[in-house]
Amino acid sequence: MRKTALRWALIYLLLFGASAGVVLGFVYWRTATLILARTDAAIAADMAYFAAQYEDGGPASLLEAVAGRARSTPGAVYQLTDFTGRPLAGNLGQTPTAAAGASGVFEFIFEAPVAGGFSDHPVRARAVVLTGGLRLIAGRDIEPLHQVQAFLRQALAIAVVLALFLGLAAGYFMSRHMLRRIGHISRTSRAIRSGRLDERIPLTGSGDEFDNLARELNAMLDRINRLMREMREVSDNIAHDLKSPLARLQAGLEDALRSGGEAAGIAAMQSGVAEASG
């Protein structure tokens, strides 16, 4: 019983752990994907704005737009350089190595100004090359994304541990409950096998499958017990019906033995055969 309970507890443990891991892993992936999608959407909106400014007012309008966005947009990183790579506008002092030759989305580390100095922050950015050799970089600080990911990883680990603990506890108690019900059936079976035919499996009143099984087994035992009583009654009746003829047969044989005559013995035996034949 203990081994069975432990086996069921381990099964529940694996089921709970796997379910929690899948669900929480999906939440982690979906959250990170959503944040990245919003970041890419913000970068794309910046690029569309700058493209419109460049088309309407040329390089001067673009330079003014980049400088304005760099001052007014928290968490944003911009840089506009000429064909030689010299920065013209933006809050990114030095062109990142990852941006060299890049024309799509890339990531790099940016020294963001904080109280008392600078702090390295990861940045997700996009670079485009404009006519005249101008190169534009627009990005967003994704440090909040990394913080969310770290929090989700920590929460995921805690949740998985809790799920494993709850799965182990639930599996143990559920298996103990199930084995207790099976134990009632086993004890009743042993009692009936030892001769206590009036024993029955107790019902809990829950109406579950175990109660239904116990009800069916109890009905079967009642039927068997009733048939055995009827068989005993038939046997008692047969014994009672045979008692008088057997007594007469015994008396006739005893009389023949006492008479000592051969003819009397033969007659007594013939009478006994006739009595036995009915």
C-alpha positions as CSV (number, residue, x, y, z in Angstrom):
1,M,0.0,0.0,0.0
2,R,2.8,2.4,0.9
3,K,4.6,1.8,-2.3
4,T,1.4,2.3,-4.3
5,A,0.7,5.6,-2.4
6,L,4.3,6.8,-3.2
7,R,3.9,5.8,-6.8
8,W,0.7,7.8,-7.2
9,A,2.2,10.7,-5.4
10,L,5.1,10.8,-7.8
11,I,2.8,10.6,-10.8
12,Y,0.8,13.6,-9.5
13,L,4.1,15.3,-8.8
14,L,5.2,14.9,-12.4
15,L,1.9,16.0,-13.8
16,F,1.7,19.1,-11.6
17,G,5.3,20.0,-12.3
18,A,5.0,19.5,-16.1
19,S,1.7,21.5,-16.2
20,A,3.1,24.3,-14.2
21,G,6.3,24.4,-16.2
22,V,4.4,24.5,-19.5
23,V,1.9,27.2,-18.4
24,L,4.4,29.4,-16.7
25,G,6.9,29.0,-19.5
26,F,4.2,30.1,-21.9
27,V,3.5,33.2,-19.7
28,Y,7.2,34.0,-19.6
29,W,7.6,33.6,-23.4
30,R,4.4,35.5,-24.2
31,T,5.3,38.4,-21.9
32,A,8.8,38.8,-23.3
33,T,7.5,38.6,-26.8
34,L,4.8,41.2,-26.2
35,I,7.3,43.6,-24.6
36,L,9.7,43.1,-27.6
37,A,6.8,43.6,-30.0
38,R,5.9,46.9,-28.4
39,T,9.5,48.0,-28.4
40,D,9.9,47.2,-32.1
41,A,6.6,49.0,-32.8
42,A,7.9,52.2,-31.0
43,I,11.2,52.0,-33.0
44,A,9.2,51.6,-36.2
45,A,7.1,54.6,-35.3
46,D,10.2,56.7,-34.7
47,M,11.6,55.6,-38.0
48,A,8.4,56.5,-39.8
49,Y,8.4,59.9,-38.1
50,F,12.0,60.6,-39.0
51,A,11.4,59.5,-42.6
52,A,8.6,61.9,-42.9
53,Q,10.7,64.8,-41.5
54,Y,13.5,63.9,-43.9
55,E,11.2,63.8,-46.8
56,D,9.5,67.1,-46.0
57,G,12.5,69.2,-44.8
58,G,15.6,67.4,-45.8
59,P,18.7,66.8,-43.6
60,A,18.2,69.9,-41.5
61,S,14.7,69.0,-40.6
62,L,15.8,65.4,-39.8
63,L,18.7,66.7,-37.6
64,E,16.3,68.9,-35.6
65,A,13.8,66.1,-35.3
66,V,16.4,63.6,-33.9
67,A,17.8,66.2,-31.5
68,G,14.3,67.0,-30.3
69,R,13.3,63.3,-29.8
70,A,16.6,62.6,-28.0
71,R,15.8,65.4,-25.4
72,S,12.1,64.6,-24.9
73,T,11.7,60.8,-25.1
74,P,12.8,58.9,-21.9
75,G,14.4,55.6,-22.5
76,A,15.0,56.3,-26.2
77,V,18.4,56.2,-28.0
78,Y,19.0,58.1,-31.2
79,Q,22.0,58.9,-33.4
80,L,22.4,60.6,-36.8
81,T,25.8,60.4,-38.5
82,D,27.2,61.6,-41.8
83,F,28.9,59.5,-44.4
84,T,32.2,59.6,-42.4
85,G,30.5,58.3,-39.3
86,R,30.7,61.6,-37.5
87,P,27.7,62.1,-35.1
88,L,25.5,65.0,-36.0
89,A,22.6,64.6,-33.5
90,G,21.2,62.4,-30.8
91,N,22.1,61.1,-27.4
92,L,24.4,58.3,-28.5
93,G,27.9,59.6,-28.4
94,Q,29.7,56.8,-30.0
95,T,28.4,54.5,-32.7
96,P,28.1,51.0,-31.2
97,T,30.2,48.2,-32.8
98,A,27.0,46.1,-33.3
99,A,25.7,48.9,-35.6
100,A,28.6,48.6,-38.0
101,G,27.1,47.5,-41.3
102,A,23.8,46.8,-39.7
103,S,20.6,47.7,-41.5
104,G,18.0,46.0,-39.4
105,V,17.3,45.3,-35.7
106,F,20.2,44.7,-33.4
107,E,21.1,45.1,-29.7
108,F,24.0,46.6,-27.9
109,I,25.1,48.0,-24.5
110,F,24.5,51.7,-23.9
111,E,26.0,53.8,-21.0
112,A,22.9,55.5,-19.7
113,P,23.3,58.5,-17.5
114,V,22.1,57.9,-13.9
115,A,22.5,59.7,-10.6
116,G,26.1,59.7,-9.8
117,G,27.4,58.5,-13.1
118,F,26.6,56.0,-15.8
119,S,25.1,52.5,-15.9
120,D,25.2,49.9,-18.7
121,H,21.8,49.3,-20.2
122,P,20.9,47.0,-23.0
123,V,19.4,48.7,-26.0
124,R,17.4,47.3,-28.9
125,A,17.7,49.5,-32.0
126,R,17.4,49.7,-35.8
127,A,19.7,51.4,-38.3
128,V,18.9,52.7,-41.7
129,V,21.1,54.4,-44.3
130,L,19.6,57.5,-46.0
131,T,20.5,59.2,-49.2
132,G,23.7,61.3,-49.0
133,G,25.4,58.8,-46.7
134,L,23.4,59.8,-43.6
135,R,23.0,56.9,-41.2
136,L,20.2,56.9,-38.6
137,I,19.9,54.8,-35.5
138,A,16.8,54.7,-33.3
139,G,16.4,52.4,-30.3
140,R,14.9,51.8,-26.9
141,D,16.3,50.9,-23.6
142,I,15.2,47.4,-22.9
143,E,16.6,47.2,-19.3
144,P,12.9,47.1,-18.1
145,L,12.4,44.0,-20.3
146,H,15.4,42.3,-18.7
147,Q,14.2,43.2,-15.3
148,V,10.7,41.7,-16.1
149,Q,12.4,38.6,-17.5
150,A,14.5,38.2,-14.4
151,F,11.4,38.7,-12.2
152,L,9.5,36.1,-14.3
153,R,12.3,33.6,-14.1
154,Q,12.4,34.0,-10.4
155,A,8.6,33.7,-10.2
156,L,8.7,30.8,-12.5
157,A,11.1,28.9,-10.3
158,I,9.1,29.6,-7.2
159,A,5.9,28.7,-8.9
160,V,7.3,25.4,-10.2
161,V,8.6,24.5,-6.7
162,L,5.2,25.3,-5.2
163,A,3.5,23.3,-7.9
164,L,5.8,20.4,-7.2
165,F,5.1,20.6,-3.5
166,L,1.3,20.9,-4.0
167,G,1.4,18.1,-6.6
168,L,3.3,15.8,-4.2
169,A,0.9,16.7,-1.3
170,A,-2.2,16.3,-3.5
171,G,-0.9,13.0,-5.0
172,Y,-0.2,11.6,-1.5
173,F,-3.5,12.5,0.0
174,M,-5.5,11.4,-3.0
175,S,-3.7,8.1,-3.2
176,R,-4.1,7.6,0.5
177,H,-7.8,8.3,0.2
178,M,-8.1,5.9,-2.8
179,L,-6.1,3.2,-1.0
180,R,-8.2,3.5,2.1
181,R,-11.3,2.8,0.1
182,I,-9.5,-0.2,-1.5
183,G,-8.5,-1.3,1.9
184,H,-12.1,-1.5,3.0
185,I,-12.9,-3.8,0.1
186,S,-9.8,-6.0,0.9
187,R,-10.7,-6.3,4.6
188,T,-14.3,-7.2,3.9
189,S,-13.1,-9.8,1.4
190,R,-10.8,-11.4,4.0
191,A,-13.6,-11.4,6.6
192,I,-16.0,-13.1,4.1
193,R,-13.3,-15.6,3.2
194,S,-12.8,-16.4,6.9
195,G,-16.5,-17.3,7.2
196,R,-18.2,-14.0,8.3
197,L,-20.7,-13.9,5.5
198,D,-22.7,-11.0,7.0
199,E,-19.8,-8.5,6.5
200,R,-20.3,-5.8,4.0
201,I,-18.2,-3.0,2.4
202,P,-18.9,0.3,4.1
203,L,-20.4,3.2,2.0
204,T,-19.3,6.8,2.4
205,G,-22.3,8.3,0.7
206,S,-20.2,10.2,-1.8
207,G,-21.8,8.5,-4.7
208,D,-18.4,8.1,-6.4
209,E,-17.1,5.1,-8.4
210,F,-15.9,3.4,-5.2
211,D,-19.4,3.7,-3.6
212,N,-21.0,2.3,-6.8
213,L,-18.5,-0.6,-6.7
214,A,-19.1,-1.2,-3.0
215,R,-22.9,-1.1,-3.6
216,E,-22.7,-3.7,-6.4
217,L,-20.4,-6.0,-4.4
218,N,-22.7,-5.7,-1.4
219,A,-25.7,-6.6,-3.6
220,M,-23.7,-9.6,-4.9
221,L,-22.8,-10.7,-1.4
222,D,-26.5,-10.4,-0.3
223,R,-27.5,-12.6,-3.3
224,I,-24.9,-15.2,-2.5
225,N,-25.8,-15.2,1.2
226,R,-29.5,-15.6,0.3
227,L,-28.7,-18.5,-2.0
228,M,-26.6,-20.2,0.7
229,R,-29.5,-19.9,3.2
230,E,-31.9,-21.4,0.7
231,M,-29.4,-24.3,0.1
232,R,-29.2,-24.9,3.8
233,E,-33.0,-25.0,4.1
234,V,-33.2,-27.5,1.2
235,S,-30.5,-29.6,2.9
236,D,-32.3,-29.5,6.2
237,N,-35.6,-30.5,4.5
238,I,-33.9,-33.4,2.7
239,A,-32.3,-34.6,6.0
240,H,-35.6,-34.3,7.8
241,D,-37.4,-36.3,5.0
242,L,-34.8,-39.1,5.1
243,K,-34.8,-39.4,8.9
244,S,-37.9,-41.6,9.2
245,P,-37.2,-44.0,6.3
246,L,-33.6,-44.5,7.5
247,A,-34.9,-45.1,11.0
248,R,-37.3,-47.8,9.8
249,L,-34.5,-49.4,7.7
250,Q,-32.2,-49.5,10.7
251,A,-34.9,-51.0,12.9
252,G,-35.7,-53.7,10.3
253,L,-32.1,-54.7,9.9
254,E,-31.6,-54.8,13.7
255,D,-34.7,-57.1,14.0
256,A,-33.2,-59.4,11.3
257,L,-30.0,-59.6,13.2
258,R,-31.7,-60.4,16.5
259,S,-33.9,-63.2,14.9
260,G,-30.8,-65.0,13.7
261,G,-32.6,-66.8,10.9
262,E,-31.4,-66.8,7.3
263,A,-34.8,-66.4,5.9
264,A,-35.6,-63.5,8.2
265,G,-32.3,-61.8,7.3
266,I,-33.1,-62.1,3.6
267,A,-36.6,-60.8,4.1
268,A,-35.2,-57.8,6.2
269,M,-32.7,-56.9,3.5
270,Q,-35.3,-57.1,0.8
271,S,-37.5,-54.9,2.8
272,G,-34.6,-52.5,3.3
273,V,-33.9,-52.4,-0.4
274,A,-37.6,-51.7,-1.1
275,E,-37.6,-48.9,1.5
276,A,-34.5,-47.3,0.1
277,S,-35.9,-47.5,-3.4
278,G,-39.0,-45.6,-2.3
